[in-house]
């Protein structure tokens, strides 16, 4: 017996369930058996039962398939999709009975691994189709025992080979029959046989069976329900949007197809239109939502009415009894099946709103603000809304992007409590991320990004508690590990030396432990290859051992998996063991995730029937698909906070306020993908529910009728890349048409859509308009900042400052008595005060935020930093060793010695690229050597470097000195300790030498090239280390040297000159520590301006734009909104303070 309840309110169905299941004459200890469509309906029903009865106990909730499996007991086992997939995989890979259609596809594979993967994908697709055929095309499956049924191509030939495969699996001599013979104690059935057995002879259970909240079912399940009712009492609680009889209501697409059928029936032989031939074309007076979106629900109601002979209990409620809003009116017209001609126009109210949002992020921000606005508005009206009265439904296709933004924005918008139901576990759980990195490793090239991310993953590093991930990253970067497990991976490349792969890096690291070297001298260790040991500290020895062991184990196991072939059952066991051995749990969440992963893999192993050896790729695809379905939730569903979910699991739970996000034109509803392998598309039949589009539309209808007070539809209305306008979903456009034509006048309809500004701080949000509100705290601060900026000087008025709540800035704390400043820091400050201040105060360096994981390729040209550092060092070292006898051959020999070591360290190119760069570098050094003669610099005097403090430089003669102390006059007292080293100088000749790539040194904008040498001169002068009467700063560049390569500085009285140098340095010291210099004053622009006469003067802002010295840790130093350009008077003062001695000594030697 079947007892059926219909209602448009899910709450009334819960009342009916409680009345039947917990009747007064029932035994409270009896177990109630309830079949539900998903976990969320189960949770909702539990809470509602507890709310009505005080407790929800002795209720067993099940999904339909699990209920049917338990119904027939352990002696009957049906073959699910994974089992059928395994049987199909064996048959497809079999060479005994080939299928030409499949072999043509498989033979196009690149290799054996790709062939296995293609076979698995076909098997997986066919297993799903065969399951769907059992549910929706049982007549076709029955006919396959003797013949095919389709007569038109292309489906006719597809059916032929699919039937052949079907018979090989399920035929009288198929694989299933072999399984039955070998498992006589268990009756094995395919899905259709299993459902038919239930439908034809379900055993009595001795208790009622409750089916709650099923929206629609496949055909065969209706037969199952009918079979169950022969020996059991079956209760059906079904949501029905319409109180009136609406089974005869044709859907919109059938109306259109009937029109086409009448005009050109003969041109559509592939579609079965017999049922549509009698549809009354033009029957369009019924409610648009039912006609457009209601087909799956209509067919469901029709089938249930056939089962019960229209004997049901109506529990409908008129939505107008709950209110007179626009949303209630639409729900009433659906409920009463009112003809559209009878609808009366009415004013708009905020129960139905469409939000046009500029970006996805802004869409979530707008929804968060609207939640707070609705709560405040209801409180002002004397009503109370809790956060769990709100639901945010997101488009399933973009759920991960929406969920990520919702978590962040809801937290920032005054911490809106919320719970997210269906988060993809594999994308949001640390342990599952580690599993994903681990299992995909065998298919990579052991690139740095692939293996290092896994090695530094918390669940891998848990095996080495003494290690730090930043150390492992630093080692990999220093060792220049890029790709490849060992030299064999680079066998067919131009790289012949042990470079760039993991094996060379691990060997160098291990050798560094055994051959620790405290100096910076790099020594080559020769064996089957040449290696340069990489030294680490003794305290890092255990971390090194853990790193080497972990990397070698992962590489070894990955190679083993990539080359092996096993049956899938064996693969599942091996993969589970690998996960246990490689990933360790850090907390309870990890333990839970590991348990779920291993349980999923064990379940795949239990159901796998394939016995043929396949590659690891097939096993990974199978495991990936299973793990992708793992989901997690955050928060207590329906009990605390706003409920956030995608469409599928949400329906049809009622909420007072519902936001549906992501209703863009291409996002919802989903488009139907017509696979040429899916025979269901050959002809349509009644009760077909495999259309993604129609199912999405019915979900939308269910959500709309389950919303009690307010419904918000939102979509992104502009393209984030091009700015072009984007259209909303078809369901939004259809609702717009319905509202505009039948419910609202033109001026009222305009209120439905709210087009929001691009920026959250737009003034429109703060003008008091109730339609536009933004409560995000950052938005208000940003809007205030924008208003202050536009207010100009008024913001400095005391009255304004008091009104806005401004407070005085705290006094800058005094410096410590002692400050250490290096020569390099002074140089950077002079070159660019903005960048130099960032380096000096914050310790930032250029490139400090470089992503180590992003480095993927070796050097093909020598890095500029290496050229600037090493080539000048090679020339100076050869000069120091050979003196006046320095020849080109000396440079060549020394370059090759250095290049050999640097090449093995991966710091310069190798192979043919090194050869090409070698000639270029030798030519550069020869030009430098030739220029020394042209500049009248004798190589008989050896270069030297003054170093204040400790240094490891060994290539040139070094004059060591303790750091120099300076007592800087002024207040507060300041003591500066100067450290660092100068560039190469020739003290006797009075020369500061700079070796670089400079060219065109005669122009004004190249004057900055001499600044470094001038600074060395001033430091040596201030510390009493200048012997020569004349001092030349020489920049030795690429071109043939001329007088433009030299700047000469002359003084007469050494005591006055030293005093002037000290005063200049004191001023620089005081300026450096006095504050942050957030203005644009690069040295090349300042020198350019200082050298120009009034005739050739240019505006300073134009010169700044062309500066070459803006590099540094600050990314956009030319942004005038953040970093101002000084006025002309300020520029003149800064030039005098920072560069005055440079111009005076260069232009007028008698000025000192």
Protein Blocks (a to p, Z undefined) as FASTA:
>chain_A
ZZddddfbfklmmmmmmmmmmgfkbcfkbccddddfbfklmmmmmmmmmmmnopaehiac
ddfklmmmmmnojmbccddfklmmmmmmmmmmpcklccfklmmmmmmpmblmlmmmmmmm
mmmmmmmmmmmmmmmmmmlmmmmmmocfbfbdfklmmmmmmmmmmmmmmmmklmklmmmm
mmmmbccddfklmmmmmmmopccehiacddehiabdcfklmmmmmmmmmmpccddddddf
bfbdcklpccfklmmmmmmmmmmmmlmmmbccklmmmpcghiakbcfklmmmmmmmmmmm
mmmmmmnoopacdfbdcfklnoccfklmmmmmmmnopafklpccddddfkbccdddfbfk
lmmmmmmmmmmmmmmmmmmnopacdfklpccdddfklmmmmmmmmmmmmmmnopiacddf
blcfklmcfklmmmmmmmmmmmmgoiaklmmmmmmpmklmmmmmmbcfklmmmmmmmnop
abdjblmlmmmmcblbdehiaklmmmmmmmmmmmgcfbfbdcddddfbccddddddfklm
mmmmmmmmmmmmmmmmmmmmmmpccdfklmmmmmmmmmmmmpccfblmlmmmmmmmmmmm
mmmmmmpcbfbdcdfklmmmmmmmmmmmpccdedjehkgojddddfklmpccdcfbdcde
hiafkloccdddddfklmklmpccehiakbfklmmmmmmmmmmmmpfkbccddddfbdfk
lopacdddfklmmmmmmmmmmmpcfklmmmmpccddfblkbfklmnopakbccfbfklmm
mmmmmmmmmnmmmlmpmklmmmnopacddddddddfbdcddfklmmmmmmommlmmmmmm
nopaehklpcfklpmbdcfbdcfklmmmmmmmmmmmmmmmnmmmlcfklmmmmmmmmmmm
mmmnopacehjllmmmmmmmmmmmmmmmmmmmmnopafkbccddddedjdfbfkbccddd
dddddddedjdddddddedjdddddfknopacdddfbehklbmklmmmmmmmmmmmmmmm
mnopafbfbdcdddddfbdcdfklpccdddfblmlmmmmmmmmmmmmmmmmmnoccdbdd
dfklmmmmmmpcfklgccfklmmmmpcklgcjblblmlmklmccddfklmmmmmmmmmmm
mmmmmmmmmlZZ
